[in-house]
C-alpha cells in the first residue's frame, strides 16, 4: 500500500515540477501521512520504521537544501521523505541516489551540449527522483514475482 501511495502521488508531483518547478504540498504531505500510516498498519517492522525512514531519506537532502536553497527546494526534501516512508530506509536511499545520479548525468550532458558550466543548469528534480524509484522498485518487483 505505501508503494502504491508513492507511485500515485509521483504523477502530479512530476507534472507540477516539470510545468512550474513547484512540488505541491497538497499532494506530498497527505501522501506522506498515508504512506507512514500504511507502513505502521502493515506490521512489517517496528511502528517507528516508516517515520525513521522518512526522516533519514528526507534528511539526506535537507542539508544541501539549507546550504543552497536556490538549487534544491524543500519540496524535493519532502518528496525524498515520502520515498523513505513508502520504500523504507535502504531502498529509499538507493532510489534517491539513483535519481541524483541520473539528474547529474543529464545536467552534465546539457551543460556540455550548451557549452556552459554545469552549475548553471537548473533541472526539476522530481522527475529524476521518480526515475530512481522506478529503478529500485522494478527490480524488487521482478525478484519478488520470481519467487
Secondary structure as GFF3:
##gff-version 3
##sequence-region A 1 147
A	DSSP	alpha_helix	2	20	.	.	.	ID=ss1
A	DSSP	alpha_helix	25	42	.	.	.	ID=ss2
A	DSSP	alpha_helix	49	67	.	.	.	ID=ss3
A	DSSP	alpha_helix	74	87	.	.	.	ID=ss4
A	DSSP	alpha_helix	89	114	.	.	.	ID=ss5
A	DSSP	three_ten_helix	118	120	.	.	.	ID=ss6
A	DSSP	alpha_helix	126	146	.	.	.	ID=ss7
###
